[in-house]
Amino acid sequence: MSATELWFVGTVAGVAASAVRASDRRAYTAAALGGWLAFSALLAGSGWPGDFDARPPRFFLFVAPTLAATIALAFSPAAARLATRIGWAALIGFQVFRVPVECVLFALHRQGVVPVQMTFEGWNFDVLTGLSAPLVAWLAARGAIGRRGLLAWNCAGLALLANIVAIAILSTPTPLRAFWNEPANTFVAHWPWLWLPGFLVPAALCGHLVAFRKLARMR
């Protein structure tokens, strides 16, 4: 396993551990996350998600239900309990994992695996969310940032996430492709990179949606 792969797998493990610690049902959460990560790893190993010539592309058949499940989870009773229990510092600071993810994408671009538009050298500015997360978390812990500031940061982070997701989709070798520079975005269909759309992106999205639920409780 290369250093880049180790860095990425370590990031996945760290995010999963954070999710387990935050849960009020840790054993269940650990089992569910472990099962999902194992299933997606086996799926990637089978080569099934990598058939971009199928109609619809099989990768999208993996991503669409994953997105739906993430949204359902974020609006579940468990997420409501989390929004009530967790502090702003932890909820915002969680998003710092987006920095190592962007460093991995940059390293993969240098290796000729990822197209430039999916990195901070191109049109992916998602690293700004991760870089700003510690400062905003620090301000939130001290009550130095109000509801409007938290809302603005959360909206900006969600917009940056949506931006890179759109770029990634438009870089795949499908009828939706709009970025024609090489390489095409196919690496995400293989292990361990399938954990990017299959776990890390959903984790970032879920964090933002839980933050919106927490904001809705503020007056």
Summary of the structure (lengths in Angstrom):
residues: 219
radius of gyration: 17.3
end to end distance: 49.5
largest distance: 52.1
contacts: 674
relative contact order: 0.17
helix: 73%
strand: 0%
